[in-house]
Amino acid sequence: MPYLIYPQSDFGRLKLLDRVTVTAADDVELGKAILPAELLTDIETQKSAYQSVYDKFNASLSTKSKEVREKQECFSNLDLYVRDFFDVLKRRTIRLEHPAEILRFYNVAINGELPDFRKDEDLLKTGENIVKGDANAIAAGFPAMANPSAEELGVVLTAAKKEMAEIVPADRAYEMVQKELGEMRMPIDELIREIADYIQFAGRRDNPSNVRRTMRTYGFEYRYLKNEPVEEDIVETETAENK
């Protein structure tokens, strides 16, 4: 015996409610309305509110994804500049026979061991130390670094800080609308079950197969057990759609 399944996704819920609205309007025109007028009004009200929040959720997710992508791109670029800077600094120190103490200006150990900058916050701090360190090294009589210069790295650092800051409000907005959408799901699920109850009650004297056909016209779906024969009307529908 096929059993009724209810939508589990926001898209699935909205798709079903859209189908309910269209089918119910058709039934009213045919003079065989199943759903009462007050329920149809409630469906329109709740569906409209749900759709609005769902659209806002998608827009918020899109904005957050954009900010995350841009932040990752900026931090990847900053990481490249930092690593290039340290590579050139160590080679220059050896080539120009600078004392190893110069490395301390840039927060590099005298033995050449680099600071840990695997985390985003550490990478930002490392970039800041490089910019300040180069200024202090110049003040101490050493030449400015080049290829990349501290100034070039500073531009990349500023861009990374900007993207890091923009993620926070985007993430907060996403969390808020996600919570709002989550709070709407239970009443929407209750509404969908109420619709199903009305249709099934209206067909209580009809045979189960006909009731399922009516339910399907309202957007409801049924699942079959393994090896269970599928109803003829479904086979015919699927065959027609595939032509």
N, CA, C and O of each residue as an XYZ file, in Angstrom:
972
protein
N       0.844     -1.197      0.000
C       0.000      0.000      0.000
C       0.876      1.244      0.000
O       1.675      1.419      0.920
N       0.756      2.117     -1.002
C       1.550      3.351     -1.022
C       1.188      4.239      0.159
O       0.034      4.296      0.583
N       2.171      4.915      0.671
C       1.925      5.775      1.834
C       2.275      7.215      1.502
O       3.195      7.500      0.735
N       1.504      8.115      2.108
C       1.642      9.547      1.855
C       2.935     10.076      2.470
O       3.263      9.751      3.611
N       3.665     10.888      1.714
C       4.853     11.546      2.249
C       4.660     13.051      2.141
O       4.063     13.556      1.190
N       5.176     13.746      3.131
C       5.049     15.198      3.159
C       6.382     15.841      2.783
O       7.438     15.264      3.039
N       6.345     17.017      2.184
C       7.599     17.678      1.792
C       8.467     18.005      2.998
O       7.967     18.397      4.052
N       9.774     17.839      2.828
C      10.716     18.091      3.914
C      11.568     19.338      3.673
O      12.268     19.795      4.576
N      11.513     19.877      2.482
C      12.319     21.058      2.166
C      11.424     22.285      2.033
O      10.217     22.166      1.820
N      12.022     23.456      2.161
C      11.257     24.697      1.988
C      10.724     24.797      0.564
O       9.580     25.194      0.341
N      11.571     24.431     -0.396
C      11.135     24.464     -1.794
C       9.965     23.512     -2.021
O       9.007     23.856     -2.714
N      10.042     22.311     -1.434
C       8.976     21.327     -1.597
C       7.667     21.790     -0.978
O       6.596     21.562     -1.541
N       7.748     22.432      0.169
C       6.531     22.938      0.823
C       5.865     24.007     -0.037
O       4.652     23.990     -0.246
N       6.675     24.932     -0.528
C       6.125     26.013     -1.346
C       5.555     25.480     -2.661
O       4.519     25.948     -3.131
N       6.234     24.505     -3.245
C       5.741     23.924     -4.491
C       4.381     23.277     -4.278
O       3.484     23.418     -5.109
N       4.228     22.567     -3.160
C       2.948     21.919     -2.873
C       1.856     22.970     -2.657
O       0.753     22.839     -3.188
N       2.163     24.006     -1.881
C       1.155     25.033     -1.616
C       0.751     25.765     -2.897
O      -0.412     26.132     -3.063
N       1.699     25.974     -3.791
C       1.367     26.585     -5.083
C       0.393     25.693     -5.853
O      -0.582     26.169     -6.434
N       0.677     24.403     -5.843
C      -0.185     23.446     -6.550
C      -1.569     23.393     -5.913
O      -2.581     23.311     -6.609
N      -1.604     23.440     -4.595
C      -2.890     23.440     -3.882
C      -3.721     24.642     -4.306
O      -4.918     24.517     -4.564
N      -3.086     25.803     -4.375
C      -3.795     27.026     -4.731
C      -4.407     26.926     -6.128
O      -5.563     27.294     -6.337
N      -3.620     26.425     -7.077
C      -4.096     26.309     -8.455
C      -5.224     25.286     -8.559
O      -6.259     25.556     -9.168
N      -5.020     24.108     -7.962
C      -6.028     23.042     -8.057
C      -7.321     23.433     -7.352
O      -8.415     23.161     -7.846
N      -7.185     24.074     -6.190
C      -8.377     24.494     -5.444
C      -9.188     25.497     -6.250
O     -10.418     25.440     -6.251
N      -8.515     26.416     -6.938
C      -9.218     27.399     -7.761
C      -9.939     26.712     -8.916
O     -11.061     27.082     -9.261
N      -9.284     25.699     -9.520
C      -9.924     24.943    -10.599
C     -11.167     24.222    -10.099
O     -12.197     24.201    -10.773
N     -11.063     23.624     -8.900
C     -12.196     22.893     -8.341
C     -13.373     23.819     -8.032
O     -14.533     23.437     -8.185
N     -13.063     25.028     -7.601
C     -14.131     26.002     -7.320
C     -14.874     26.333     -8.606
O     -16.102     26.418     -8.609
N     -14.137     26.520     -9.702
C     -14.763     26.819    -10.986
C     -15.622     25.655    -11.473
O     -16.641     25.858    -12.133
N     -15.198     24.427    -11.141
C     -15.957     23.246    -11.562
C     -17.133     22.954    -10.631
O     -17.932     22.052    -10.884
N     -17.225     23.727     -9.558
C     -18.324     23.537     -8.614
C     -18.154     22.344     -7.706
O     -19.143     21.818     -7.194
N     -16.936     21.901     -7.491
C     -16.702     20.755     -6.591
C     -15.582     21.082     -5.591
O     -14.645     20.308     -5.396
N     -15.717     22.241     -4.977
C     -14.707     22.692     -4.017
C     -14.572     21.713     -2.860
O     -15.566     21.272     -2.283
N     -13.350     21.384     -2.535
C     -13.046     20.482     -1.419
C     -12.605     21.276     -0.201
O     -13.000     20.967      0.923
N     -11.801     22.283     -0.419
C     -11.271     23.075      0.692
C     -12.172     24.269      0.966
O     -12.587     24.948      0.027
N     -12.487     24.545      2.242
C     -13.357     25.683      2.573
C     -12.674     27.016      2.263
O     -11.447     27.107      2.230
N     -13.485     28.039      2.038
C     -12.974     29.353      1.644
C     -12.022     29.931      2.687
O     -10.998     30.523      2.344
N     -12.370     29.752      3.981
C     -11.503     30.327      5.016
C     -10.128     29.653      5.042
O      -9.125     30.295      5.356
N     -10.085     28.359      4.711
C      -8.795     27.666      4.657
C      -7.975     28.171      3.468
O      -6.763     28.354      3.573
N      -8.650     28.393      2.338
C      -7.948     28.910      1.163
C      -7.339     30.287      1.441
O      -6.236     30.592      0.987
N      -8.070     31.109      2.189
C      -7.544     32.428      2.571
C      -6.318     32.279      3.462
O      -5.321     32.984      3.302
N      -6.416     31.342      4.407
C      -5.290     31.083      5.308
C      -4.077     30.570      4.528
O      -2.941     30.940      4.823
N      -4.324     29.728      3.544
C      -3.235     29.192      2.718
C      -2.519     30.320      1.987
O      -1.290     30.379      1.972
N      -3.291     31.211      1.383
C      -2.688     32.327      0.647
C      -1.857     33.215      1.569
O      -0.763     33.648      1.206
N      -2.386     33.484      2.766
C      -1.695     34.362      3.711
C      -0.367     33.743      4.160
O       0.685     34.382      4.121
N      -0.452     32.471      4.591
C       0.754     31.816      5.100
C       1.769     31.548      3.982
O       2.977     31.674      4.181
N       1.266     31.183      2.827
C       2.162     30.902      1.695
C       2.915     32.171      1.283
O       4.113     32.125      1.004
N       2.213     33.286      1.247
C       2.833     34.547      0.858
C       3.935     34.935      1.846
O       5.018     35.358      1.443
N       3.651     34.789      3.139
C       4.644     35.131      4.161
C       5.839     34.188      4.093
O       6.989     34.612      4.215
N       5.554     32.914      3.898
C       6.604     31.895      3.817
C       7.486     32.129      2.597
O       8.709     32.017      2.681
N       6.872     32.451      1.473
C       7.621     32.718      0.245
C       8.528     33.939      0.421
O       9.668     33.956     -0.044
N       8.000     34.951      1.096
C       8.771     36.174      1.308
C      10.036     35.901      2.128
O      11.121     36.372      1.787
N       9.884     35.137      3.210
C      11.037     34.818      4.057
C      11.993     33.879      3.323
O      13.211     34.000      3.457
N      11.444     32.950      2.553
C      12.276     32.021      1.776
C      13.119     32.789      0.755
O      14.303     32.498      0.582
N      12.524     33.750      0.094
C      13.261     34.573     -0.872
C      14.343     35.386     -0.162
O      15.457     35.537     -0.663
N      13.992     35.904      1.013
C      14.961     36.684      1.785
C      16.121     35.792      2.241
O      17.276     36.217      2.263
N      15.790     34.552      2.603
C      16.823     33.590      3.009
C      17.795     33.318      1.858
O      19.011     33.322      2.053
N      17.257     33.084      0.670
C      18.116     32.813     -0.485
C      19.004     34.007     -0.818
O      20.175     33.845     -1.161
N      18.436     35.204     -0.715
C      19.218     36.410     -0.982
C      20.324     36.570      0.059
O      21.449     36.947     -0.268
N      19.991     36.280      1.316
C      20.967     36.396      2.393
C      22.076     35.363      2.239
O      23.249     35.661      2.463
N      21.697     34.147      1.855
C      22.692     33.099      1.643
C      23.615     33.462      0.483
O      24.820     33.214      0.535
N      23.040     34.046     -0.555
C      23.834     34.463     -1.700
C      24.844     35.541     -1.295
O      26.006     35.501     -1.701
N      24.386     36.496     -0.495
C      25.270     37.568     -0.028
C      26.388     37.005      0.842
O      27.551     37.380      0.693
N      26.023     36.101      1.753
C      27.033     35.500      2.623
C      28.050     34.705      1.806
O      29.253     34.797      2.052
N      27.582     33.941      0.855
C      28.490     33.146      0.014
C      29.445     34.045     -0.757
O      30.627     33.735     -0.903
N      28.913     35.169     -1.250
C      29.750     36.132     -1.980
C      30.836     36.694     -1.071
O      32.000     36.779     -1.461
N      30.447     37.077      0.149
C      31.417     37.654      1.080
C      32.479     36.626      1.476
O      33.659     36.958      1.593
N      32.055     35.378      1.682
C      33.002     34.322      2.041
C      33.997     34.092      0.903
O      35.200     33.960      1.128
N      33.463     34.046     -0.335
C      34.337     33.838     -1.490
C      35.344     34.978     -1.621
O      36.535     34.737     -1.819
N      34.866     36.219     -1.511
C      35.760     37.364     -1.653
C      36.792     37.406     -0.533
O      37.945     37.776     -0.754
N      36.369     37.024      0.669
C      37.308     36.983      1.788
C      38.373     35.927      1.550
O      39.556     36.170      1.787
N      37.961     34.759      1.084
C      38.921     33.687      0.823
C      39.922     34.090     -0.260
O      41.110     33.783     -0.162
N      39.432     34.777     -1.291
C      40.315     35.234     -2.360
C      41.341     36.231     -1.826
O      42.522     36.156     -2.164
N      40.882     37.169     -0.986
C      41.786     38.174     -0.433
C      42.812     37.548      0.501
O      43.986     37.919      0.476
N      42.376     36.602      1.322
C      43.306     35.975      2.268
C      44.287     35.060      1.546
O      45.434     34.916      1.971
N      43.844     34.448      0.468
C      44.761     33.638     -0.329
C      45.840     34.519     -0.938
O      47.008     34.134     -0.994
N      45.443     35.709     -1.397
C      46.391     36.663     -1.967
C      47.352     37.179     -0.900
O      48.552     37.313     -1.140
N      46.804     37.469      0.290
C      47.640     37.947      1.388
C      48.652     36.881      1.796
O      49.816     37.189      2.049
N      48.211     35.641      1.858
C      49.106     34.543      2.207
C      50.253     34.448      1.195
O      51.404     34.220      1.567
N      49.925     34.626     -0.080
C      50.947     34.580     -1.130
C      51.972     35.698     -0.945
O      53.177     35.470     -1.048
N      51.477     36.913     -0.670
C      52.376     38.048     -0.470
C      53.261     37.854      0.760
O      54.456     38.145      0.719
N      52.676     37.364      1.851
C      53.440     37.155      3.086
C      54.550     36.128      2.865
O      55.689     36.337      3.282
N      54.213     35.031      2.215
C      55.215     33.988      1.976
C      56.317     34.495      1.029
O      57.497     34.222      1.249
N      55.935     35.223     -0.009
C      56.935     35.782     -0.918
C      57.840     36.768     -0.177
O      59.053     36.793     -0.385
N      57.228     37.579      0.692
C      57.996     38.567      1.448
C      59.048     37.873      2.310
O      60.211     38.276      2.320
N      58.641     36.838      3.028
C      59.581     36.137      3.905
C      60.677     35.420      3.117
O      61.834     35.387      3.536
N      60.301     34.848      1.977
C      61.304     34.162      1.149
C      62.386     35.147      0.692
O      63.581     34.871      0.797
N      61.939     36.300      0.184
C      62.883     37.308     -0.296
C      63.696     37.874      0.874
O      64.897     38.109      0.739
N      63.042     38.093      2.023
C      63.733     38.639      3.188
C      64.885     37.730      3.624
O      65.989     38.202      3.896
N      64.619     36.427      3.688
C      65.673     35.496      4.120
C      66.803     35.436      3.092
O      67.978     35.399      3.457
N      66.446     35.426      1.811
C      67.496     35.384      0.781
C      68.318     36.672      0.786
O      69.540     36.649      0.639
N      67.612     37.804      0.961
C      68.319     39.084      0.971
C      69.246     39.183      2.178
O      70.354     39.711      2.082
N      68.784     38.673      3.303
C      69.615     38.718      4.512
C      70.927     37.969      4.295
O      71.990     38.411      4.731
N      70.833     36.824      3.612
C      72.044     36.042      3.323
C      72.887     36.731      2.256
O      74.109     36.816      2.383
N      72.222     37.231      1.186
C      72.939     37.815      0.058
C      73.692     39.077      0.451
O      74.829     39.289      0.028
N      73.052     39.916      1.264
C      73.677     41.191      1.662
C      74.439     41.068      2.976
O      74.967     42.053      3.494
N      74.491     39.854      3.508
C      75.211     39.587      4.758
C      74.738     40.492      5.896
O      75.532     41.023      6.674
N      73.404     40.649      5.961
C      72.836     41.391      7.088
C      72.884     40.517      8.331
O      72.820     39.292      8.229
N      72.995     41.125      9.486
C      72.961     40.324     10.717
C      71.594     39.654     10.867
O      70.573     40.209     10.462
N      71.587     38.467     11.447
C      70.329     37.730     11.589
C      69.312     38.488     12.430
O      68.110     38.233     12.349
N      69.807     39.426     13.243
C      68.891     40.182     14.108
C      67.855     40.982     13.317
O      66.807     41.350     13.849
N      68.156     41.247     12.042
C      67.201     42.018     11.235
C      65.866     41.283     11.107
O      64.811     41.895     10.944
N      65.945     39.953     11.185
C      64.718     39.160     11.041
C      63.722     39.440     12.163
O      62.513     39.290     11.980
N      64.235     39.848     13.329
C      63.347     40.096     14.464
C      62.432     41.295     14.215
O      61.349     41.389     14.791
N      62.883     42.216     13.343
C      62.005     43.340     13.015
C      60.679     42.835     12.418
O      59.631     43.461     12.575
N      60.756     41.708     11.744
C      59.593     41.155     11.031
C      58.960     39.975     11.769
O      58.160     39.232     11.201
N      59.329     39.815     13.035
C      58.799     38.735     13.876
C      59.202     37.357     13.354
O      58.468     36.384     13.527
N      60.375     37.278     12.711
C      60.932     36.007     12.265
C      62.044     35.633     13.243
O      62.871     36.475     13.593
N      62.068     34.376     13.685
C      63.107     33.937     14.613
C      64.483     34.086     13.981
O      64.615     34.014     12.759
N      65.499     34.293     14.795
C      66.859     34.485     14.298
C      67.333     33.268     13.494
O      68.152     33.394     12.584
N      66.806     32.091     13.845
C      67.189     30.892     13.085
C      66.414     30.764     11.776
O      66.572     29.782     11.051
N      65.576     31.759     11.472
C      64.830     31.765     10.213
C      63.466     31.126     10.284
O      62.767     31.050      9.273
N      63.065     30.660     11.469
C      61.746     30.017     11.607
C      60.643     31.079     11.536
O      60.675     32.076     12.257
N      59.689     30.849     10.671
C      58.627     31.827     10.453
C      57.558     31.733     11.538
O      57.396     30.682     12.157
N      56.822     32.830     11.775
C      55.694     32.779     12.705
C      54.585     31.916     12.128
O      54.519     31.701     10.918
N      53.727     31.429     12.987
C      52.600     30.599     12.547
C      51.479     31.521     12.060
O      50.961     32.329     12.831
N      51.110     31.403     10.797
C      50.020     32.250     10.282
C      49.022     31.410      9.484
O      48.554     31.824      8.423
N      48.707     30.239     10.005
C      47.729     29.372      9.340
C      46.299     29.837      9.560
O      45.437     29.593      8.716
N      46.031     30.502     10.681
C      44.689     31.017     10.950
C      44.542     32.420     10.373
O      45.516     33.155     10.214
N      43.293     32.769     10.065
C      43.043     34.078      9.451
C      43.558     35.219     10.320
O      44.218     36.131      9.823
N      43.257     35.169     11.618
C      43.672     36.240     12.515
C      45.198     36.329     12.600
O      45.763     37.420     12.669
N      45.854     35.167     12.594
C      47.318     35.153     12.646
C      47.927     35.719     11.372
O      48.964     36.382     11.409
N      47.271     35.452     10.241
C      47.777     35.970      8.971
C      47.675     37.495      8.940
O      48.586     38.175      8.467
N      46.551     38.029      9.452
C      46.404     39.484      9.513
C      47.481     40.099     10.415
O      48.093     41.110     10.070
N      47.698     39.475     11.569
C      48.702     39.988     12.506
C      50.097     39.909     11.895
O      50.912     40.811     12.089
N      50.374     38.840     11.161
C      51.673     38.700     10.503
C      51.881     39.809      9.479
O      52.965     40.383      9.377
N      50.811     40.104      8.713
C      50.893     41.193      7.735
C      51.154     42.527      8.414
O      51.954     43.326      7.928
N      50.485     42.774      9.535
C      50.688     44.023     10.278
C      52.128     44.116     10.786
O      52.747     45.178     10.719
N      52.652     43.006     11.290
C      54.031     42.996     11.797
C      55.040     43.272     10.689
O      56.060     43.924     10.918
N      54.755     42.777      9.493
C      55.658     43.021      8.369
C      55.699     44.507      8.024
O      56.774     45.077      7.840
N      54.515     45.135      7.937
C      54.446     46.560      7.594
C      55.165     47.393      8.647
O      55.962     48.268      8.310
N      54.885     47.124      9.930
C      55.554     47.870     11.004
C      57.040     47.539     11.056
O      57.879     48.414     11.270
N      57.351     46.252     10.857
C      58.742     45.827     10.933
C      59.615     46.464      9.868
O      60.767     46.807     10.131
N      59.074     46.626      8.664
C      59.865     47.230      7.595
C      60.163     48.686      7.915
O      61.265     49.173      7.664
N      59.170     49.380      8.473
C      59.388     50.785      8.850
C      60.464     50.875      9.931
O      61.313     51.765      9.885
N      60.434     49.970     10.894
C      61.431     49.982     11.968
C      62.813     49.597     11.443
O      63.825     50.135     11.892
N      62.854     48.661     10.488
C      64.139     48.251      9.911
C      64.771     49.399      9.133
O      65.982     49.612      9.193
N      63.933     50.138      8.398
C      64.435     51.299      7.641
C      64.979     52.351      8.609
O      66.032     52.945      8.374
N      64.242     52.570      9.701
C      64.685     53.547     10.707
C      66.015     53.138     11.330
O      66.791     53.984     11.774
N      66.268     51.829     11.357
C      67.514     51.317     11.935
C      68.650     51.307     10.920
O      69.758     50.886     11.252
N      68.407     51.757      9.695
C      69.454     51.875      8.705
C      69.495     50.777      7.658
O      70.417     50.740      6.843
N      68.522     49.890      7.661
C      68.489     48.821      6.665
C      67.654     49.264      5.462
O      66.772     50.111      5.605
N      67.920     48.704      4.282
C      67.140     49.095      3.096
C      65.715     48.541      3.157
O      65.452     47.509      3.775
N      64.814     49.257      2.499
C      63.425     48.788      2.434
C      63.351     47.494      1.638
O      64.121     47.274      0.703
N      62.431     46.663      2.022
C      62.235     45.402      1.296
C      61.545     45.680     -0.037
O      60.829     46.669     -0.188
N      61.774     44.795     -0.991
C      61.144     44.932     -2.316
C      60.780     43.555     -2.843
O      61.334     42.534     -2.437
N      59.833     43.570     -3.758
C      59.423     42.344     -4.470
C      58.952     41.212     -3.539
O      59.573     40.149     -3.529
N      57.896     41.401     -2.770
C      57.069     42.611     -2.699
C      57.585     43.571     -1.626
O      58.317     43.188     -0.714
N      57.181     44.814     -1.770
C      57.522     45.811     -0.756
C      56.486     45.756      0.363
O      55.406     45.189      0.198
N      56.826     46.348      1.492
C      55.874     46.413      2.603
C      54.643     47.229      2.201
O      53.530     46.956      2.651
N      54.859     48.230      1.351
C      53.734     49.054      0.888
C      52.771     48.212      0.040
O      51.554     48.302      0.202
N      53.318     47.402     -0.855
C      52.476     46.536     -1.681
C      51.715     45.542     -0.814
O      50.528     45.294     -1.021
N      52.422     44.982      0.157
C      51.759     44.034      1.053
C      50.677     44.733      1.871
O      49.637     44.146      2.169
N      50.931     45.993      2.232
C      49.948     46.747      3.013
C      48.637     46.929      2.282
O      47.569     46.902      2.895
N      48.711     47.117      0.970
C      47.482     47.261      0.165
C      46.662     45.975      0.215
O      45.443     46.010      0.379
N      47.343     44.842      0.074
C      46.669     43.549      0.121
C      46.115     43.296      1.520
O      45.026     42.742      1.670
N      46.859     43.701      2.533
C      46.423     43.550      3.923
C      45.150     44.345      4.194
O      44.229     43.850      4.843
N      45.103     45.574      3.696
C      43.912     46.418      3.878
C      42.680     45.785      3.231
O      41.591     45.809      3.803
N      42.857     45.223      2.042
C      41.739     44.567      1.344
C      41.251     43.357      2.134
O      40.047     43.118      2.222
N      42.185     42.590      2.710
C      41.807     41.406      3.487
C      41.040     41.801      4.743
O      40.067     41.144      5.110
N      41.473     42.868      5.400
C      40.774     43.353      6.601
C      39.350     43.795      6.258
O      38.409     43.536      7.008
N      39.212     44.456      5.128
C      37.893     44.927      4.697
C      36.951     43.748      4.476
O      35.807     43.770      4.931
N      37.425     42.728      3.783
C      36.580     41.566      3.512
C      36.260     40.805      4.788
O      35.159     40.274      4.935
N      37.209     40.749      5.708
C      36.986     40.081      6.985
C      35.871     40.780      7.757
O      35.017     40.130      8.360
N      35.887     42.119      7.731
C      34.884     42.897      8.453
C      33.494     42.748      7.833
O      32.491     42.777      8.547
N      33.430     42.589      6.517
C      32.136     42.511      5.835
C      31.454     41.164      6.034
O      30.247     41.047      5.824
N      32.207     40.153      6.434
C      31.600     38.836      6.646
C      30.688     38.839      7.868
O      29.653     38.173      7.874
N      31.068     39.587      8.902
C      30.322     39.570     10.165
C      28.856     39.981      9.985
O      27.976     39.221     10.388
N      28.548     41.155      9.396
C      27.140     41.510      9.223
C      26.406     40.573      8.269
O      25.220     40.300      8.455
N      27.108     40.079      7.245
C      26.470     39.146      6.312
C      26.109     37.846      7.012
O      25.041     37.281      6.777
N      26.998     37.376      7.868
C      26.749     36.149      8.614
C      25.626     36.349      9.620
O      24.792     35.463      9.808
N      25.602     37.503     10.264
C      24.561     37.791     11.248
C      23.188     37.868     10.575
O      22.208     37.336     11.096
N      23.122     38.527      9.426
C      21.850     38.632      8.699
C      21.369     37.251      8.269
O      20.176     36.955      8.334
N      22.299     36.408      7.830
C      21.946     35.051      7.410
C      21.388     34.248      8.583
O      20.391     33.543      8.432
N      22.019     34.350      9.739
C      21.562     33.618     10.923
C      20.153     34.052     11.326
O      19.326     33.222     11.703
N      19.887     35.354     11.246
C      18.581     35.877     11.644
C      17.468     35.364     10.737
O      16.428     34.912     11.217
N      17.687     35.434      9.422
C      16.636     35.002      8.498
C      16.509     33.480      8.503
O      15.426     32.949      8.261
N      17.612     32.775      8.776
C      17.554     31.318      8.889
C      16.674     30.912     10.075
O      15.889     29.968      9.985
N      16.817     31.633     11.175
C      15.988     31.371     12.347
C      14.523     31.681     12.050
O      13.629     30.922     12.425
N      14.288     32.806     11.373
C      12.915     33.196     11.017
C      12.266     32.141     10.133
O      11.100     31.799     10.328
N      13.007     31.628      9.169
C      12.482     30.600      8.269
C      12.207     29.312      9.041
O      11.191     28.656      8.814
N      13.109     28.951      9.950
C      12.926     27.746     10.737
C      11.672     27.796     11.596
O      10.997     26.784     11.782
N      11.364     28.973     12.115
C      10.176     29.129     12.959
C       8.880     29.013     12.160
O       7.821     28.752     12.731
N       8.958     29.205     10.846
C       7.751     29.132     10.020
C       7.441     27.710      9.577
O       6.314     27.437      9.163
N       8.385     26.813      9.651
C       8.194     25.479      9.077
C       7.127     24.668      9.795
O       6.335     23.984      9.147
N       7.091     24.731     11.118
C       6.108     23.931     11.850
C       4.671     24.337     11.511
O       3.863     23.465     11.192
N       4.319     25.637     11.567
C       2.945     26.011     11.184
C       2.626     25.691      9.717
O       1.483     25.373      9.389
N       3.621     25.774      8.843
C       3.383     25.428      7.443
C       3.122     23.924      7.320
O       2.236     23.507      6.575
N       3.882     23.124      8.039
C       3.664     21.677      8.021
C       2.275     21.329      8.557
O       1.602     20.442      8.032
N       1.860     22.032      9.599
C       0.520     21.801     10.157
C      -0.556     22.178      9.137
O      -1.577     21.500      9.026
N      -0.322     23.251      8.403
C      -1.261     23.680      7.369
C      -1.352     22.634      6.265
O      -2.449     22.325      5.798
N      -0.229     22.091      5.846
C      -0.218     21.084      4.793
C      -0.956     19.829      5.243
O      -1.682     19.221      4.456
N      -0.781     19.442      6.481
C      -1.490     18.267      7.000
C      -2.995     18.522      7.103
O      -3.806     17.618      6.900
N      -3.350     19.763      7.419
C      -4.769     20.117      7.473
C      -5.389     20.016      6.077
O      -6.515     19.542      5.929
N      -4.666     20.456      5.072
C      -5.144     20.346      3.687
C      -5.358     18.880      3.326
O      -6.379     18.514      2.744
N      -4.376     18.046      3.679
C      -4.482     16.612      3.382
C      -5.687     15.999      4.095
O      -6.390     15.166      3.523
N      -5.925     16.409      5.339
C      -7.059     15.867      6.107
C      -8.385     16.203      5.419
O      -9.278     15.359      5.338
N      -8.509     17.436      4.924
C      -9.744     17.845      4.254
C      -9.986     17.001      2.997
O     -11.100     16.537      2.753
N      -8.935     16.814      2.215
C      -9.090     16.059      0.968
C      -9.436     14.601      1.267
O     -10.307     14.015      0.623
N      -8.750     14.028      2.239
C      -9.008     12.626      2.577
C     -10.396     12.443      3.186
O     -11.056     11.435      2.937
N     -10.835     13.412      3.979
C     -12.172     13.311      4.564
C     -13.237     13.429      3.474
O     -14.254     12.736      3.504
N     -12.983     14.323      2.506
C     -13.941     14.488      1.412
C     -14.078     13.211      0.603
O     -15.140     12.960      0.034
N     -13.031     12.396      0.538
C     -13.077     11.161     -0.231
C     -13.229      9.923      0.626
O     -12.886      8.821      0.200
N     -13.745     10.099      1.839
C     -13.826      8.967      2.769
C     -14.716      7.834      2.269
O     -14.545      6.691      2.693
N     -15.666      8.127      1.372
C     -16.544      7.074      0.859
C     -16.070      6.564     -0.510
O     -16.658      5.647     -1.083
N     -15.015      7.167     -1.008
C     -14.468      6.753     -2.300
C     -13.416      5.668     -2.070
O     -12.992      5.449     -0.935
N     -12.993      4.989     -3.136
C     -11.960      3.970     -2.915
C     -10.595      4.661     -2.770
O     -10.387      5.749     -3.307
N      -9.674      4.025     -2.046
C      -8.382      4.648     -1.729
C      -7.603      5.102     -2.960
O      -6.928      6.131     -2.920
N      -7.692      4.346     -4.048
C      -6.960      4.699     -5.257
C      -7.425      6.048     -5.806
O      -6.605      6.866     -6.221
N      -8.747      6.281     -5.811
C      -9.277      7.551     -6.294
C      -8.884      8.715     -5.383
O      -8.614      9.822     -5.849
N      -8.859      8.443     -4.079
C      -8.451      9.482     -3.130
C      -6.994      9.878     -3.384
O      -6.645     11.058     -3.338
N      -6.151      8.880     -3.651
C      -4.747      9.175     -3.929
C      -4.599      9.986     -5.221
O      -3.751     10.872     -5.323
N      -5.447      9.660     -6.205
C      -5.392     10.448     -7.441
C      -5.745     11.907     -7.173
O      -5.102     12.814     -7.702
N      -6.758     12.127     -6.358
C      -7.150     13.496     -6.008
C      -6.034     14.194     -5.246
O      -5.721     15.356     -5.504
N      -5.439     13.471     -4.305
C      -4.347     14.038     -3.512
C      -3.195     14.467     -4.421
O      -2.576     15.509     -4.206
N      -2.921     13.658     -5.426
C      -1.812     13.981     -6.332
C      -2.110     15.241     -7.145
O      -1.202     16.009     -7.464
N      -3.399     15.451     -7.483
C      -3.723     16.669     -8.227
C      -3.487     17.908     -7.371
O      -3.338     19.011     -7.898
N      -3.453     17.727     -6.053
C      -3.167     18.831     -5.132
C      -1.677     18.916     -4.777
O      -1.280     19.721     -3.934
N      -0.871     18.094     -5.415
C       0.573     18.185     -5.213
C       1.164     17.213     -4.224
O       2.373     17.239     -3.992
N       0.354     16.356     -3.631
C       0.869     15.399     -2.661
C       1.515     14.214     -3.378
O       1.166     13.885     -4.511
N       2.454     13.593     -2.697
C       3.181     12.459     -3.274
C       3.064     11.237     -2.378
O       2.871     11.325     -1.166
N       3.190     10.092     -3.039
C       3.136      8.819     -2.316
C       4.417      8.040     -2.594
O       5.037      8.165     -3.650
N       4.783      7.237     -1.613
C       5.969      6.397     -1.768
C       5.532      4.933     -1.721
O       4.621      4.552     -0.986
N       6.208      4.144     -2.522
C       5.880      2.724     -2.609
C       6.960      1.880     -1.938
O       8.140      2.232     -1.952
N       6.545      0.782     -1.362
C       7.494     -0.159     -0.783
C       8.264     -0.858     -1.896
O       7.820     -0.877     -3.043
N       9.394     -1.419     -1.566
C      10.212     -2.104     -2.559
C       9.423     -3.239     -3.208
O       8.791     -4.051     -2.532
N       9.481     -3.270     -4.551
C       8.793     -4.289     -5.359
C       7.274     -4.163     -5.335
O       6.576     -5.030     -5.860
N       6.755     -3.098     -4.736
C       5.306     -2.903     -4.726
C       4.868     -2.359     -6.078
O       5.492     -1.430     -6.591
N       3.797     -2.917     -6.677
C       3.345     -2.426     -7.984
C       2.850     -0.984     -7.900
O       2.175     -0.593     -6.948
N       3.201     -0.210     -8.916
C       2.795      1.189     -8.962
C       1.415      1.286     -9.590
O       1.092      0.545    -10.518
N       0.611      2.197     -9.082
C      -0.754      2.334     -9.595
C      -0.744      2.714    -11.065
O       0.139      3.435    -11.530
N      -1.727      2.226    -11.779
C      -1.782      2.381    -13.230
C      -1.806      3.840    -13.648
O      -1.199      4.201    -14.657
N      -2.497      4.687    -12.892
C      -2.608      6.089    -13.299
C      -1.264      6.792    -13.236
O      -0.999      7.713    -14.008
N      -0.407      6.349    -12.304
C       0.916      6.956    -12.202
C       1.777      6.517    -13.377
O       2.510      7.324    -13.949
N       1.691      5.253    -13.736
C       2.458      4.736    -14.862
C       2.073      5.463    -16.134
O       2.934      5.855    -16.922
N       0.783      5.642    -16.332
C       0.295      6.311    -17.536
C       0.772      7.755    -17.580
O       1.164      8.253    -18.636
N       0.739      8.431    -16.425
C       1.176      9.827    -16.345
C       2.650      9.947    -16.677
O       3.064     10.814    -17.446
N       3.436      9.059    -16.082
C       4.874      9.101    -16.316
C       5.195      8.813    -17.771
O       6.094      9.426    -18.346
N       4.456      7.873    -18.373
C       4.699      7.524    -19.774
C       4.376      8.721    -20.668
O       5.112      9.016    -21.610
N       3.280      9.402    -20.370
C       2.880     10.547    -21.169
C       3.893     11.681    -21.061
O       4.186     12.365    -22.042
N       4.434     11.875    -19.833
C       5.394     12.949    -19.631
C       6.709     12.676    -20.348
O       7.416     13.611    -20.724
N       7.044     11.405    -20.539
C       8.307     11.038    -21.160
C       8.242     11.065    -22.686
O       9.271     10.946    -23.351
N       7.070     11.218    -23.232
C       6.950     11.232    -24.687
C       7.375     12.576    -25.252
O       7.340     12.773    -26.467
